[in-house]
Each structure stands twice: as C-alpha cells, then as structure tokens.
Amino acid sequence: MLRWLIGGGREPQGLAETGEKLLELNGHTQKITAIITFPSLESCEEKHQLILTASADRTVIVWDSDTGRQVQRISCFQSTVKCLTVLQRLDVWLSGGNDLCVWNRKLDLLCKTSHLSDTGISALVEIPKNCVVAAVGKELIIFRLVAPTEGSLEWDILEVKRLLDHQDNILSLINVNDLSFVTGSHIGELIIWDALDWTVQAYERNFWDPSPQLDTQQEIKLCQKSNDISIHHFTCDEENVFAAVGRGLYVYNLQMKRVIACQKTAHDSNVLHIARLPNRQLISCSEDGSVRIWELREKQQLAAEPVPTGFFNMWGFGRVNKQASQPVKKQQENATSCSLELIGDLIGHSSSVEVFLYFEDHGLVTCSADHLIILWKNGERESGLRSLRLFQKLEENGDLYLAL
C-alpha cells in the first residue's frame, strides 16, 4: 500500500498539523458553483493571473490571485452561473447559465445567446474551429464564436447544431484530446464524440436485460436506483477514459471501444471526483468521506469468460448470450485485460469529500463538507527528499567527506 501523510510529511500524532492560511476570498453570499483561472497572454511581459468564481447568488467575482483582492463583481445575471471556461487563444471567457455569455479580460460583455433553458448549462468545453459545446439538459449545443474582422467590429455567438443522442440529462463533459470529447448522463450513457464533425464515435450504455428469467441476485441488481449508474465525473489519458459511475470506477479504452477494467463498488457512496496520477494511477473521492488511490494493472484474460463489451455486462444486468459471445471469446482468449487495484486509502475526513487537487511537486489537497482542507504528502517521496536534504547539508558543512 502507498503511504501518504498529512501535512509536512510526518506521521500524524494525535491532531494533524495545521497549515498557514495564505488568502481568504470573501465576497459571495451563497454556494460557489464554478471556479477557473484566467492566465495572462503568453505575449504579455507582466504575468498576472486572475481567478473567476461563480455563485448561486447570481454573481461572478474576479479576484487578483497574488493579493486575493476583489477586482470586480458582475451581478447582471438572471440565473445561477453553473460553469465557466476560458478560451485562451481568443483571450475571452464564457459563463454558462440560462444563457451563454462571452466576456473579455476587461469584463465587457461581448455577446450572448438568447434564453436556452430554465435548467441552464451544466457543462461547457472548447472544441476546434472557434467552437464550444454546451450541455443543456439531455442536449448538446454547438456554438461558434465569431471574432471581429475588418468588415465587422462586433463579436457574435451562433448556434450551429444540436446533438440529441442522450436519453437523459448530461452530467459530465470533458475533452479527451484535440479530436474528440466525451459525455456522460444520469442513466449511465457514455458517448465519445468527434470534435471536428460532431458525430458519435462510440456509445456505451447499461441496457436492461429483457429476459423474464431472473434469479434473486439479478432482481436485486435491477432494482438499483438510477443514481447508482449516473456518470458523475471523467478524466482521461492518451489511451483511456476513466469514468466515475455511481459508486464505481470504469476504464474505457478508446482504441478497443470497450470497458477494460472496473471496480463496481470502489466506494460505499457515489464517487464525486476522479483524477489521474503518474504511473497509471487514479485517485477518487466519495460522498462516504473516503479518498482512495488505484493502479491500473494488466492481467491475462481468462479464456473461460467472455470479455465484457460495455457497462451492461460490467454491472451484471443479466447474462451474456453464449452463442453471440463465442466470436468475441475466441478473439480475446489471448488478449490482456486490466484491473484496478486499491493501493492507498487516505483517512482523515469525516464527511463527503467533494473535490481535490493534485500537484506533482506538492502533494494532494482534499476539500470536504466537514470544513477541512487537508494537504497530503507522498510518504516515500518525502522520505527521499529528506534524505537528499540531509546529504546536501552534510556536504555543505564538509561532514560528508569526514564520514567517508
């Protein structure tokens, strides 16, 4: 098991170390719904990064990241802003609520759409050709931004297309790479999209088994609540999409177009956030207050069992048709599948862990409903760094040569 420590790298003795509070940004009166950073342009000599936060109080506040000072408050919204995104190349940022607004660095409203939906935009990402894709209920709407030209000095945002392939509300949306993006819905639909022509590349869904012959275990599984299969969050690498599905974790291979590994009960409650770590590792946090680290490992596929083709079989809803699965079994008998192995369990929170941030050089920061923010350090890495610092100090003092 991995050894992760609270605070500065020492094993916790009684109470954990408390860190120094650098800045506290006070300004919103209700729940914060989105946060992003707005970096300076690369061509700008003076590097000055802004922080943008949106809230259920129907405001967006811009903060100076160096001082924590409130730069400006925007309070002209008619609904809660649920998502923010920055288009760095165009030096603009977008806010998504019941409509979609485009703003510049000076916080001027450049253009906006008409009212889209009472439910509002739940997620928003940039795709090629000056376009963005917005999740609105169970629809995806493609918008194109039109920048000022010699013929027109005005910005504009145009609706290009609506994608209606999801059957329920879309909860998750991320870019996989420059050529594709992925969406996940409340009923466990996973769709991979082509980012250039907006067509479906792959579709996964846990369909109900129509077979009337059900044993007791199957009946229990068919009675699971819909939120047990909701896709709450995604992360990805060059080969795989990692999905937080209900209480479980699933690894979907982009080339094979199927699930290659899963942990159906990775946590006791819904998984809220996941992220990749180096060395094929994955970290997840849950409503149950746990934070866990997993490793994706290859294993030889058993010849006696057909390879699951999607969420349907991974969740165990019914049995695979033996006759239909024979070609698949023959193809996959010598193929390698993978497993997600638990290698670390970070125990420190007493309530739902909502989100976390991972910094390769500084460790992991977890944020919980218990009002604690905990910094975790990799025990092995910290031990190595302490040894290195000790040798450096001995070398500076000349003690190292004496010892040798």
Solvent accessible surface area in square Angstrom, and as a share of the most:
residue,aa,sasa,rsa
1,M,164,0.73
2,L,42,0.21
3,R,98,0.36
4,W,25,0.09
5,L,3,0.01
6,I,25,0.13
7,G,12,0.12
8,G,43,0.42
9,G,1,0.01
10,R,151,0.55
11,E,84,0.38
12,P,63,0.40
13,Q,147,0.66
14,G,80,0.77
15,L,172,0.86
16,A,44,0.34
17,E,91,0.41
18,T,130,0.76
19,G,75,0.72
20,E,149,0.67
21,K,145,0.62
22,L,146,0.73
23,L,85,0.42
24,E,101,0.45
25,L,61,0.30
26,N,109,0.56
27,G,23,0.22
28,H,35,0.16
29,T,116,0.68
30,Q,108,0.48
31,K,157,0.67
32,I,92,0.47
33,T,46,0.27
34,A,16,0.12
35,I,112,0.57
36,I,35,0.18
37,T,66,0.39
38,F,1,0.00
39,P,49,0.31
40,S,16,0.11
41,L,64,0.32
42,E,162,0.73
43,S,102,0.66
44,C,57,0.34
45,E,174,0.78
46,E,130,0.58
47,K,131,0.55
48,H,67,0.30
49,Q,72,0.32
50,L,16,0.08
51,I,33,0.17
52,L,1,0.00
53,T,5,0.03
54,A,0,0.00
55,S,0,0.00
56,A,31,0.24
57,D,26,0.14
58,R,122,0.45
59,T,11,0.07
60,V,0,0.00
61,I,0,0.00
62,V,1,0.00
63,W,7,0.02
64,D,9,0.05
65,S,30,0.20
66,D,103,0.53
67,T,83,0.48
68,G,13,0.12
69,R,142,0.52
70,Q,66,0.29
71,V,62,0.36
72,Q,82,0.37
73,R,95,0.35
74,I,12,0.06
75,S,75,0.48
76,C,81,0.49
77,F,23,0.09
78,Q,142,0.63
79,S,15,0.10
80,T,33,0.19
81,V,2,0.01
82,K,87,0.37
83,C,14,0.08
84,L,15,0.07
85,T,20,0.11
86,V,30,0.17
87,L,1,0.01
88,Q,63,0.28
89,R,161,0.59
90,L,34,0.17
91,D,32,0.17
92,V,2,0.01
93,W,0,0.00
94,L,0,0.00
95,S,1,0.01
96,G,0,0.00
97,G,5,0.04
98,N,30,0.15
99,D,29,0.15
100,L,0,0.00
101,C,6,0.04
102,V,0,0.00
103,W,8,0.03
104,N,33,0.17
105,R,64,0.23
106,K,165,0.70
107,L,18,0.09
108,D,70,0.36
109,L,81,0.40
110,L,40,0.20
111,C,18,0.11
112,K,100,0.42
113,T,18,0.10
114,S,87,0.56
115,H,114,0.51
116,L,30,0.15
117,S,25,0.16
118,D,121,0.63
119,T,82,0.48
120,G,2,0.02
121,I,0,0.00
122,S,52,0.33
123,A,16,0.12
124,L,14,0.07
125,V,20,0.11
126,E,59,0.26
127,I,7,0.03
128,P,42,0.27
129,K,115,0.49
130,N,42,0.22
131,C,0,0.00
132,V,0,0.00
133,V,0,0.00
134,A,0,0.00
135,A,0,0.00
136,V,10,0.06
137,G,19,0.19
138,K,105,0.44
139,E,48,0.21
140,L,1,0.00
141,I,1,0.00
142,I,0,0.00
143,F,2,0.01
144,R,78,0.29
145,L,2,0.01
146,V,57,0.33
147,A,31,0.24
148,P,53,0.33
149,T,84,0.49
150,E,179,0.80
151,G,80,0.77
152,S,55,0.36
153,L,149,0.74
154,E,126,0.56
155,W,48,0.17
156,D,63,0.32
157,I,12,0.06
158,L,86,0.43
159,E,86,0.39
160,V,57,0.33
161,K,89,0.38
162,R,97,0.36
163,L,10,0.05
164,L,117,0.58
165,D,66,0.34
166,H,9,0.04
167,Q,109,0.48
168,D,36,0.19
169,N,76,0.39
170,I,3,0.01
171,L,72,0.36
172,S,7,0.05
173,L,13,0.06
174,I,39,0.20
175,N,60,0.31
176,V,17,0.10
177,N,75,0.39
178,D,116,0.60
179,L,108,0.54
180,S,7,0.04
181,F,0,0.00
182,V,0,0.00
183,T,0,0.00
184,G,0,0.00
185,S,0,0.00
186,H,57,0.25
187,I,31,0.16
188,G,1,0.01
189,E,0,0.00
190,L,0,0.00
191,I,0,0.00
192,I,6,0.03
193,W,2,0.01
194,D,29,0.15
195,A,2,0.01
196,L,72,0.36
197,D,77,0.40
198,W,30,0.10
199,T,71,0.41
200,V,59,0.34
201,Q,73,0.32
202,A,12,0.09
203,Y,77,0.29
204,E,17,0.08
205,R,33,0.12
206,N,2,0.01
207,F,107,0.44
208,W,125,0.44
209,D,26,0.13
210,P,127,0.80
211,S,44,0.29
212,P,126,0.79
213,Q,154,0.69
214,L,60,0.30
215,D,61,0.31
216,T,100,0.58
217,Q,103,0.46
218,Q,20,0.09
219,E,88,0.39
220,I,103,0.52
221,K,58,0.24
222,L,45,0.23
223,C,107,0.64
224,Q,45,0.20
225,K,153,0.65
226,S,56,0.36
227,N,60,0.31
228,D,30,0.16
229,I,9,0.05
230,S,1,0.00
231,I,0,0.00
232,H,51,0.23
233,H,47,0.21
234,F,4,0.02
235,T,22,0.13
236,C,22,0.13
237,D,32,0.17
238,E,152,0.68
239,E,97,0.44
240,N,3,0.02
241,V,0,0.00
242,F,10,0.04
243,A,1,0.01
244,A,0,0.00
245,V,1,0.00
246,G,0,0.00
247,R,83,0.30
248,G,0,0.00
249,L,1,0.01
250,Y,2,0.01
251,V,0,0.00
252,Y,2,0.01
253,N,17,0.09
254,L,37,0.19
255,Q,169,0.75
256,M,81,0.36
257,K,105,0.44
258,R,20,0.07
259,V,2,0.01
260,I,13,0.07
261,A,4,0.03
262,C,29,0.17
263,Q,57,0.25
264,K,86,0.37
265,T,82,0.48
266,A,0,0.00
267,H,1,0.01
268,D,107,0.55
269,S,35,0.22
270,N,15,0.08
271,V,0,0.00
272,L,41,0.20
273,H,34,0.15
274,I,2,0.01
275,A,24,0.18
276,R,105,0.38
277,L,8,0.04
278,P,56,0.35
279,N,121,0.62
280,R,114,0.42
281,Q,29,0.13
282,L,2,0.01
283,I,0,0.00
284,S,0,0.00
285,C,0,0.00
286,S,0,0.00
287,E,77,0.35
288,D,51,0.27
289,G,7,0.07
290,S,18,0.12
291,V,1,0.00
292,R,49,0.18
293,I,0,0.00
294,W,8,0.03
295,E,39,0.17
296,L,6,0.03
297,R,108,0.40
298,E,117,0.52
299,K,106,0.45
300,Q,110,0.49
301,Q,25,0.11
302,L,127,0.63
303,A,54,0.42
304,A,87,0.67
305,E,100,0.45
306,P,34,0.22
307,V,7,0.04
308,P,39,0.24
309,T,74,0.43
310,G,4,0.04
311,F,1,0.00
312,F,46,0.19
313,N,31,0.16
314,M,23,0.10
315,W,17,0.06
316,G,20,0.19
317,F,1,0.01
318,G,14,0.13
319,R,180,0.66
320,V,54,0.31
321,N,96,0.49
322,K,164,0.70
323,Q,158,0.70
324,A,70,0.54
325,S,11,0.07
326,Q,67,0.30
327,P,74,0.46
328,V,46,0.26
329,K,46,0.20
330,K,143,0.61
331,Q,135,0.60
332,Q,32,0.14
333,E,64,0.29
334,N,133,0.68
335,A,27,0.21
336,T,68,0.40
337,S,10,0.06
338,C,14,0.08
339,S,19,0.12
340,L,1,0.01
341,E,64,0.29
342,L,68,0.34
343,I,16,0.08
344,G,1,0.01
345,D,51,0.26
346,L,7,0.04
347,I,144,0.73
348,G,33,0.31
349,H,20,0.09
350,S,102,0.66
351,S,40,0.26
352,S,19,0.12
353,V,0,0.00
354,E,82,0.37
355,V,61,0.35
356,F,5,0.02
357,L,108,0.54
358,Y,63,0.24
359,F,88,0.37
360,E,116,0.52
361,D,94,0.49
362,H,118,0.53
363,G,8,0.08
364,L,0,0.00
365,V,40,0.23
366,T,0,0.00
367,C,49,0.30
368,S,8,0.05
369,A,51,0.40
370,D,29,0.15
371,H,176,0.78
372,L,90,0.45
373,I,126,0.64
374,I,18,0.09
375,L,68,0.34
376,W,7,0.02
377,K,31,0.13
378,N,41,0.21
379,G,0,0.00
380,E,113,0.50
381,R,95,0.35
382,E,17,0.08
383,S,43,0.28
384,G,42,0.40
385,L,54,0.27
386,R,101,0.37
387,S,52,0.34
388,L,95,0.47
389,R,129,0.47
390,L,104,0.51
391,F,112,0.47
392,Q,87,0.39
393,K,125,0.53
394,L,53,0.26
395,E,87,0.39
396,E,143,0.64
397,N,93,0.47
398,G,27,0.26
399,D,58,0.30
400,L,37,0.18
401,Y,139,0.53
402,L,151,0.75
403,A,86,0.67
404,L,164,0.82
